[in-house]
Amino acid sequence: MEIIGLIIAVAGLYIAYITLKKSFPSVIPEPIEEKNNLLVNFKTNQILSIEVQNLISTHIQNNDAANNLIFEGVTFEKYLTLMKSEFNKCLSNELYEKISKETLTKPNIQSMLESLTVQKTALTELKGFMLTLS
């Protein structure tokens, strides 16, 4: 019986927390340190993406490689266009400003950080690949 009481108590606390968060969002402070870490990672990915785009663009210009394949079925030019489009959707300054002004929870921040980590890994690998072509 004690376990059921404990489960009910925990569930009650959770419901109270959610109600409090929705009713008074400023009562529960935003995790500032975690958010700052998120924003630093966002800027890092912005810079890395621009570096990779520049490497691809330079490779295209120096080697007349626009129509050469970077990956199976994907040309350098097409991939560069895709990267620029994704940058505008996922790494733009406008999105950075929106995130910096938004009140975020730890789970939101964690999810975004995980996404940025995967993105950073892919960008770092692509940068290494492009540097080997130089």
C-alpha positions, 0 to 999 in steps of 0.5 A: 500500500505504501508504494501506491501512496508514493506513486499517487504523491509523485503523480500529484506533485508532477500535476502540481508542477505542470499546473504551476508552470502553465499558470505562472511561467515566470515562477519556474526559472529558465535554466540560464546556464544550459540555455547559454550552452545551447546558444554557444553550440548554435553559433559554433554550428553556424560557423562550421556550416559556413566554413564547409559551404565555403570549402565546397564553393571554393572546390567547385570554383577551383576544379570546375566541379559543380557537376561532379558527384560529392555523394552518390547521385548528388553533385557538389552544386546541388549539395551546396544549394541544399546546405544553404537552404538548410542553413537558412531554416536551421541555423539562421541568425533569425532562428538564433534570435528567436531561441535566445528570446524564447523561454525554454525548459531543460527538456527543450534545451536537451533536445536541441543540443542533441540535434546540434551535436548530430549536426556538428558531427556531420559537419565536422566529417564533411569539413574533413572530407573537403579538406582532403580534396584541397 
